[in-house]
Amino acid sequence: MKTKELHELTVDELNVKLKELSEELFNLRFRHAIGQLENSASLKTCKKDIAKVKTILRARELAAKA
């Protein structure tokens, strides 16, 4: 997911996206543990997307306080 696309979302939409990504990461980890994950790079991509969403949420939280 592109960072520019994430910046266009509202806080509520970002929270929903974060929940979806967390569930996806859980499923990827589960599939990796039982040996059904074909592309292990998707784990890294999912983690990076979660970090992007959390960074944007934190930046908006700090901007709201200032």
A tleap script that builds the chain and sets N, CA, C and O, in Angstrom:
source leaprc.protein.ff14SB
mol = sequence {
  NMET LYS THR LYS GLU LEU HIE GLU LEU THR
  VAL ASP GLU LEU ASN VAL LYS LEU LYS GLU
  LEU SER GLU GLU LEU PHE ASN LEU ARG PHE
  ARG HIE ALA ILE GLY GLN LEU GLU ASN SER
  ALA SER LEU LYS THR CYS LYS LYS ASP ILE
  ALA LYS VAL LYS THR ILE LEU ARG ALA ARG
  GLU LEU ALA ALA LYS CALA
}
set mol.1.N position { 0.844 -1.174 0.000 }
set mol.1.CA position { 0.000 0.000 0.000 }
set mol.1.C position { 0.886 1.233 0.000 }
set mol.1.O position { 1.881 1.306 0.721 }
set mol.2.N position { 0.509 2.186 -0.812 }
set mol.2.CA position { 1.275 3.420 -0.936 }
set mol.2.C position { 1.005 4.337 0.246 }
set mol.2.O position { -0.114 4.390 0.757 }
set mol.3.N position { 2.022 5.051 0.673 }
set mol.3.CA position { 1.895 5.977 1.789 }
set mol.3.C position { 0.944 7.114 1.445 }
set mol.3.O position { 0.192 7.582 2.299 }
set mol.4.N position { 0.979 7.552 0.203 }
set mol.4.CA position { 0.102 8.640 -0.221 }
set mol.4.C position { -1.366 8.245 -0.066 }
set mol.4.O position { -2.195 9.064 0.331 }
set mol.5.N position { -1.681 6.999 -0.378 }
set mol.5.CA position { -3.057 6.510 -0.227 }
set mol.5.C position { -3.472 6.508 1.243 }
set mol.5.O position { -4.616 6.823 1.573 }
set mol.6.N position { -2.542 6.153 2.115 }
set mol.6.CA position { -2.852 6.112 3.544 }
set mol.6.C position { -3.084 7.507 4.104 }
set mol.6.O position { -3.939 7.686 4.971 }
set mol.7.N position { -2.339 8.498 3.626 }
set mol.7.CA position { -2.503 9.870 4.112 }
set mol.7.C position { -3.873 10.441 3.756 }
set mol.7.O position { -4.347 11.367 4.415 }
set mol.8.N position { -4.504 9.903 2.734 }
set mol.8.CA position { -5.810 10.398 2.305 }
set mol.8.C position { -6.957 9.832 3.144 }
set mol.8.O position { -8.079 10.335 3.076 }
set mol.9.N position { -6.686 8.792 3.931 }
set mol.9.CA position { -7.726 8.169 4.743 }
set mol.9.C position { -7.952 8.947 6.036 }
set mol.9.O position { -7.062 9.647 6.520 }
set mol.10.N position { -9.158 8.810 6.586 }
set mol.10.CA position { -9.464 9.432 7.873 }
set mol.10.C position { -8.916 8.561 8.996 }
set mol.10.O position { -8.446 7.448 8.760 }
set mol.11.N position { -8.979 9.072 10.206 }
set mol.11.CA position { -8.474 8.343 11.368 }
set mol.11.C position { -9.263 7.047 11.571 }
set mol.11.O position { -8.682 6.001 11.859 }
set mol.12.N position { -10.577 7.121 11.420 }
set mol.12.CA position { -11.398 5.926 11.585 }
set mol.12.C position { -11.063 4.874 10.525 }
set mol.12.O position { -10.981 3.683 10.825 }
set mol.13.N position { -10.872 5.323 9.299 }
set mol.13.CA position { -10.521 4.396 8.224 }
set mol.13.C position { -9.135 3.786 8.460 }
set mol.13.O position { -8.901 2.619 8.145 }
set mol.14.N position { -8.225 4.581 9.014 }
set mol.14.CA position { -6.897 4.050 9.332 }
set mol.14.C position { -6.965 3.004 10.435 }
set mol.14.O position { -6.253 2.001 10.386 }
set mol.15.N position { -7.813 3.230 11.421 }
set mol.15.CA position { -7.975 2.238 12.487 }
set mol.15.C position { -8.546 0.932 11.949 }
set mol.15.O position { -8.132 -0.151 12.362 }
set mol.16.N position { -9.493 1.038 11.030 }
set mol.16.CA position { -10.061 -0.162 10.402 }
set mol.16.C position { -8.985 -0.874 9.591 }
set mol.16.O position { -8.873 -2.099 9.635 }
set mol.17.N position { -8.202 -0.106 8.857 }
set mol.17.CA position { -7.126 -0.667 8.039 }
set mol.17.C position { -6.094 -1.360 8.919 }
set mol.17.O position { -5.587 -2.424 8.563 }
set mol.18.N position { -5.784 -0.768 10.058 }
set mol.18.CA position { -4.829 -1.357 10.995 }
set mol.18.C position { -5.338 -2.694 11.509 }
set mol.18.O position { -4.576 -3.654 11.619 }
set mol.19.N position { -6.616 -2.754 11.821 }
set mol.19.CA position { -7.205 -4.011 12.299 }
set mol.19.C position { -7.143 -5.079 11.211 }
set mol.19.O position { -6.811 -6.232 11.489 }
set mol.20.N position { -7.464 -4.699 9.969 }
set mol.20.CA position { -7.412 -5.642 8.856 }
set mol.20.C position { -5.991 -6.161 8.632 }
set mol.20.O position { -5.785 -7.355 8.412 }
set mol.21.N position { -5.028 -5.263 8.691 }
set mol.21.CA position { -3.637 -5.666 8.484 }
set mol.21.C position { -3.149 -6.576 9.606 }
set mol.21.O position { -2.389 -7.513 9.360 }
set mol.22.N position { -3.578 -6.307 10.830 }
set mol.22.CA position { -3.192 -7.155 11.953 }
set mol.22.C position { -3.748 -8.562 11.791 }
set mol.22.O position { -3.062 -9.546 12.068 }
set mol.23.N position { -4.999 -8.653 11.340 }
set mol.23.CA position { -5.601 -9.960 11.098 }
set mol.23.C position { -4.893 -10.687 9.956 }
set mol.23.O position { -4.682 -11.899 10.006 }
set mol.24.N position { -4.533 -9.924 8.930 }
set mol.24.CA position { -3.815 -10.517 7.794 }
set mol.24.C position { -2.451 -11.041 8.235 }
set mol.24.O position { -2.037 -12.123 7.819 }
set mol.25.N position { -1.748 -10.275 9.077 }
set mol.25.CA position { -0.450 -10.706 9.577 }
set mol.25.C position { -0.586 -11.986 10.396 }
set mol.25.O position { 0.240 -12.891 10.276 }
set mol.26.N position { -1.617 -12.064 11.223 }
set mol.26.CA position { -1.858 -13.274 12.002 }
set mol.26.C position { -2.049 -14.471 11.078 }
set mol.26.O position { -1.467 -15.533 11.298 }
set mol.27.N position { -2.867 -14.290 10.044 }
set mol.27.CA position { -3.120 -15.386 9.109 }
set mol.27.C position { -1.855 -15.786 8.353 }
set mol.27.O position { -1.613 -16.970 8.122 }
set mol.28.N position { -1.049 -14.795 7.968 }
set mol.28.CA position { 0.205 -15.093 7.276 }
set mol.28.C position { 1.161 -15.862 8.183 }
set mol.28.O position { 1.802 -16.818 7.747 }
set mol.29.N position { 1.253 -15.447 9.431 }
set mol.29.CA position { 2.125 -16.148 10.384 }
set mol.29.C position { 1.648 -17.581 10.606 }
set mol.29.O position { 2.455 -18.507 10.684 }
set mol.30.N position { 0.360 -17.751 10.703 }
set mol.30.CA position { -0.207 -19.086 10.900 }
set mol.30.C position { 0.111 -19.980 9.706 }
set mol.30.O position { 0.553 -21.117 9.871 }
set mol.31.N position { -0.120 -19.451 8.491 }
set mol.31.CA position { 0.157 -20.229 7.285 }
set mol.31.C position { 1.645 -20.532 7.153 }
set mol.31.O position { 2.023 -21.594 6.659 }
set mol.32.N position { 2.491 -19.600 7.593 }
set mol.32.CA position { 3.930 -19.815 7.547 }
set mol.32.C position { 4.336 -20.929 8.514 }
set mol.32.O position { 5.202 -21.745 8.200 }
set mol.33.N position { 3.707 -20.956 9.686 }
set mol.33.CA position { 4.043 -21.952 10.700 }
set mol.33.C position { 3.677 -23.367 10.261 }
set mol.33.O position { 4.369 -24.326 10.603 }
set mol.34.N position { 2.594 -23.493 9.507 }
set mol.34.CA position { 2.193 -24.836 9.082 }
set mol.34.C position { 2.707 -25.176 7.686 }
set mol.34.O position { 2.389 -26.234 7.144 }
set mol.35.N position { 3.500 -24.277 7.108 }
set mol.35.CA position { 4.160 -24.567 5.851 }
set mol.35.C position { 3.339 -24.354 4.600 }
set mol.35.O position { 3.675 -24.908 3.553 }
set mol.36.N position { 2.281 -23.575 4.665 }
set mol.36.CA position { 1.439 -23.335 3.504 }
set mol.36.C position { 1.679 -21.982 2.847 }
set mol.36.O position { 1.049 -21.661 1.839 }
set mol.37.N position { 2.572 -21.199 3.401 }
set mol.37.CA position { 2.836 -19.873 2.855 }
set mol.37.C position { 3.856 -19.986 1.727 }
set mol.37.O position { 4.988 -20.418 1.943 }
set mol.38.N position { 3.447 -19.595 0.526 }
set mol.38.CA position { 4.335 -19.698 -0.627 }
set mol.38.C position { 5.294 -18.519 -0.722 }
set mol.38.O position { 6.461 -18.693 -1.074 }
set mol.39.N position { 4.810 -17.324 -0.409 }
set mol.39.CA position { 5.623 -16.126 -0.544 }
set mol.39.C position { 5.889 -15.547 0.845 }
set mol.39.O position { 5.049 -14.836 1.396 }
set mol.40.N position { 7.047 -15.851 1.403 }
set mol.40.CA position { 7.350 -15.376 2.755 }
set mol.40.C position { 7.625 -13.875 2.797 }
set mol.40.O position { 7.631 -13.287 3.878 }
set mol.41.N position { 7.852 -13.249 1.658 }
set mol.41.CA position { 8.070 -11.798 1.612 }
set mol.41.C position { 6.798 -11.032 1.974 }
set mol.41.O position { 6.860 -9.863 2.353 }
set mol.42.N position { 5.649 -11.692 1.859 }
set mol.42.CA position { 4.394 -11.021 2.206 }
set mol.42.C position { 4.332 -10.699 3.699 }
set mol.42.O position { 3.640 -9.760 4.094 }
set mol.43.N position { 5.039 -11.456 4.529 }
set mol.43.CA position { 5.118 -11.144 5.956 }
set mol.43.C position { 5.781 -9.780 6.161 }
set mol.43.O position { 5.287 -8.946 6.920 }
set mol.44.N position { 6.887 -9.570 5.484 }
set mol.44.CA position { 7.629 -8.315 5.606 }
set mol.44.C position { 6.797 -7.146 5.092 }
set mol.44.O position { 6.771 -6.079 5.706 }
set mol.45.N position { 6.127 -7.347 3.982 }
set mol.45.CA position { 5.299 -6.291 3.399 }
set mol.45.C position { 4.164 -5.908 4.341 }
set mol.45.O position { 3.866 -4.727 4.519 }
set mol.46.N position { 3.544 -6.897 4.934 }
set mol.46.CA position { 2.429 -6.648 5.855 }
set mol.46.C position { 2.915 -5.885 7.090 }
set mol.46.O position { 2.246 -4.961 7.553 }
set mol.47.N position { 4.058 -6.267 7.614 }
set mol.47.CA position { 4.617 -5.573 8.776 }
set mol.47.C position { 4.927 -4.117 8.449 }
set mol.47.O position { 4.685 -3.229 9.266 }
set mol.48.N position { 5.460 -3.873 7.261 }
set mol.48.CA position { 5.770 -2.503 6.856 }
set mol.48.C position { 4.502 -1.672 6.706 }
set mol.48.O position { 4.484 -0.497 7.075 }
set mol.49.N position { 3.438 -2.271 6.168 }
set mol.49.CA position { 2.170 -1.558 6.034 }
set mol.49.C position { 1.600 -1.195 7.399 }
set mol.49.O position { 1.065 -0.102 7.584 }
set mol.50.N position { 1.715 -2.113 8.353 }
set mol.50.CA position { 1.246 -1.837 9.714 }
set mol.50.C position { 2.041 -0.669 10.304 }
set mol.50.O position { 1.467 0.212 10.943 }
set mol.51.N position { 3.340 -0.661 10.094 }
set mol.51.CA position { 4.184 0.425 10.608 }
set mol.51.C position { 3.811 1.761 9.979 }
set mol.51.O position { 3.801 2.787 10.659 }
set mol.52.N position { 3.506 1.754 8.690 }
set mol.52.CA position { 3.099 2.992 8.013 }
set mol.52.C position { 1.818 3.548 8.617 }
set mol.52.O position { 1.720 4.746 8.883 }
set mol.53.N position { 0.837 2.678 8.834 }
set mol.53.CA position { -0.443 3.111 9.390 }
set mol.53.C position { -0.242 3.652 10.798 }
set mol.53.O position { -0.787 4.702 11.139 }
set mol.54.N position { 0.529 2.953 11.617 }
set mol.54.CA position { 0.766 3.406 12.983 }
set mol.54.C position { 1.502 4.740 13.012 }
set mol.54.O position { 1.221 5.583 13.864 }
set mol.55.N position { 2.435 4.938 12.096 }
set mol.55.CA position { 3.181 6.191 12.027 }
set mol.55.C position { 2.260 7.353 11.676 }
set mol.55.O position { 2.357 8.427 12.269 }
set mol.56.N position { 1.378 7.141 10.724 }
set mol.56.CA position { 0.445 8.202 10.324 }
set mol.56.C position { -0.520 8.519 11.458 }
set mol.56.O position { -0.812 9.687 11.719 }
set mol.57.N position { -1.020 7.481 12.135 }
set mol.57.CA position { -1.930 7.705 13.260 }
set mol.57.C position { -1.236 8.495 14.371 }
set mol.57.O position { -1.837 9.399 14.952 }
set mol.58.N position { 0.008 8.167 14.666 }
set mol.58.CA position { 0.744 8.858 15.717 }
set mol.58.C position { 1.017 10.313 15.328 }
set mol.58.O position { 0.922 11.207 16.169 }
set mol.59.N position { 1.350 10.549 14.080 }
set mol.59.CA position { 1.598 11.908 13.618 }
set mol.59.C position { 0.341 12.757 13.736 }
set mol.59.O position { 0.406 13.922 14.128 }
set mol.60.N position { -0.780 12.184 13.403 }
set mol.60.CA position { -2.045 12.929 13.516 }
set mol.60.C position { -2.406 13.174 14.972 }
set mol.60.O position { -2.969 14.217 15.305 }
set mol.61.N position { -2.089 12.226 15.837 }
set mol.61.CA position { -2.358 12.394 17.262 }
set mol.61.C position { -1.520 13.543 17.826 }
set mol.61.O position { -2.020 14.358 18.601 }
set mol.62.N position { -0.266 13.602 17.441 }
set mol.62.CA position { 0.604 14.680 17.908 }
set mol.62.C position { 0.205 16.016 17.325 }
set mol.62.O position { 0.314 17.042 17.997 }
set mol.63.N position { -0.257 16.021 16.084 }
set mol.63.CA position { -0.695 17.272 15.456 }
set mol.63.C position { -1.944 17.807 16.144 }
set mol.63.O position { -2.123 19.018 16.273 }
set mol.64.N position { -2.804 16.894 16.586 }
set mol.64.CA position { -4.034 17.313 17.266 }
set mol.64.C position { -3.733 17.933 18.633 }
set mol.64.O position { -4.443 18.835 19.077 }
set mol.65.N position { -2.693 17.453 19.291 }
set mol.65.CA position { -2.326 17.989 20.590 }
set mol.65.C position { -1.660 19.359 20.494 }
set mol.65.O position { -1.740 20.159 21.427 }
set mol.66.N position { -1.013 19.623 19.383 }
set mol.66.CA position { -0.277 20.882 19.243 }
set mol.66.C position { -1.172 22.037 18.851 }
set mol.66.O position { -0.695 23.161 18.695 }
savepdb mol mol.pdb
quit
